[in-house]
Amino acid sequence: VLRPAWLEINLSALADNIHNLKSVLSPHQQIIAVIKANAYGHGAYPVARVALEAGASRLAVAIVEEALELREQGIAAPIMLLGATPREAAPVLVEQQIEAPLTDVEGALALAAAGRKLGKPALAHLKIDSGMHRLGVRAEEVTSFCEQLRGLAGLEIIGVFTHFSSSQIDPEFTLRQLNIFKQAVTEAETVLGHRIPLRHVCNSGATVRYPEAWLDAVRPGALLYGIPRDRGGMYMPEMRPVLALKARLSVVKPLYAGESVGYDRTWQAPRDTRVGLLPVGYADGWDRLLSNRAAVLVHGQRCPIVGRICMDTTIVDLTPAPDAAVDDVAVLIGTQGQEQVEVHEIAALCDTVVQEVVSRFSARLPRVYYAEPGDERVQRALADQRSLLSDAPLRDRANSGQHG
Ligand SMILES: Cc1ncc(COP(=O)(O)O)c(C=O)c1O
């Protein structure tokens, strides 16, 4: 039985987004699809398959286990790790040809040793800290770092990258980081004596804003899922949101003027009204900060969330949707009729970023994957996993007209 609260993942929108991004890049520029944290909650395996089919050539995850899971599921494409990598993982990374970030000499030596032992090179991307001051070799230390790696057998540096701290808000600092990166790459290549093939710096914010920073590859996450506020622009077609959060009204009932609802009595009905219960709560990753702030769509109307969001339940004021009844579909994120609730609105209400909103949706919410009619790309991508695809979202839409 499908829980009456679920995430719908439109894999055709994902494929379109990748295709659109690819269409503005130069032919030699690759897409590294960032699919860490279960593809930002969208589901790593189907997202990986469709992204690769639609034009991404590489994948990036945060941690070793995420990469291994994809390998176990049969994903053979290049996978790189973005996060700090435990030294003990070196042998399995080499074995599975998972690419590691190079951030310190000890880590590089561990990778090289594993590479020699297993008789195939450890693949790595030199990570340069150009100003984020999180992970990476400080730009001014790149020369001495590379001197220590020069001629090291068992290690192959196939990429070099950095990460922007403020690509959405600070062009001056972003371009300064880009220059620091380029300078450091020149120094690294001088010491190593060869060009490092894959230079990549662009997260989503930089991908939409700085074509001069696309280099050999771009490395977006949020943009592929169509969730940033700026999901297109001067250099980029508009991306489509991939994910929707929906639930069926489980209870509809009256609330009389002056009565309060929920924990701590934070909302009182100003007049006789009807409220609806939705079986979604903060344990699903639906943030409690949305209490008395966000609205959900019912019958295409924005119905405000009233009272505190509970662990498993959200209560809405159905005044704008007077005919709403049990089992009607409410859209918490997504489109219904003419109305839309976007992830970036929810993020703003929670004082956070879009990435946090979607990556926190818990495993308890079923993911329903679908392709738009006639989309061969998705069918091909999931050819050996057809059972992952559902046509329920399309059926619901057809059956319920604007109320779907
Ligand atoms: C190193 C690195 N590159 C790329 C990304 C993708 O970022 P975004 O989702 O903003 O595109 C992330 C995500 O945090 C990251 O840590």
The ligand as a Tripos MOL2 file, in Angstrom:
@<TRIPOS>MOLECULE
LIG
   16    16     1     0     0
SMALL
NO_CHARGES

@<TRIPOS>ATOM
      1 C1         32.3730   20.4490   -4.0730 C.3       1 LIG1
      2 C2         30.9800   20.6360   -4.5600 C.ar      1 LIG1
      3 N1         30.7490   20.8190   -5.8650 N.ar      1 LIG1
      4 C3         29.5040   20.9880   -6.3620 C.ar      1 LIG1
      5 C4         28.4060   21.0160   -5.5470 C.ar      1 LIG1
      6 C5         27.0290   21.2610   -6.1390 C.3       1 LIG1
      7 O1         26.4670   22.4050   -5.5780 O.3       1 LIG1
      8 P1         25.0710   23.0130   -6.0980 P.3       1 LIG1
      9 O2         23.9850   22.1230   -5.6060 O.co2     1 LIG1
     10 O3         25.0150   24.3600   -5.4980 O.co2     1 LIG1
     11 O4         25.1490   23.0330   -7.5690 O.co2     1 LIG1
     12 C6         28.5900   20.8170   -4.1760 C.ar      1 LIG1
     13 C7         27.4390   20.8250   -3.2760 C.2       1 LIG1
     14 O5         27.4560   21.2210   -2.1840 O.2       1 LIG1
     15 C8         29.9020   20.6350   -3.6710 C.ar      1 LIG1
     16 O6         30.1370   20.4570   -2.3670 O.3       1 LIG1
@<TRIPOS>BOND
     1     1     2 1
     2     2     3 ar
     3     2    15 ar
     4     3     4 ar
     5     4     5 ar
     6     5     6 1
     7     5    12 ar
     8     6     7 1
     9     7     8 1
    10     8     9 2
    11     8    10 1
    12     8    11 1
    13    12    13 1
    14    12    15 ar
    15    13    14 2
    16    15    16 1
@<TRIPOS>SUBSTRUCTURE
     1 LIG1         1 GROUP 0 **** ****
